[in-house]
């Protein structure tokens, strides 16, 4: 809720390979009960923005993977490219 009040928000998923981080974050869209944190958060944020009166919003999102000390932008054009 703080994100819609102007605070930055971060969701950090950490754990062993194969422990379910990606599923928890992304989930599956059908059935909707299995949607992950990302689609649920986006729905909440954009519903709040739609209902707000006399306010302007700038929504930015990043989706990064840190693996073996390499950082990749999972929303970028080339998800295999490593970031500095």
Secondary structure, 3 states (H helix, E strand, C coil): CHHHHCCCCCCCCCCCCCCCHHHHHHECCCCHHHECHHHHHHHHHHHHHHHCCCCCCCCCCCCEEEECCEEEECCCCCCCCEEC
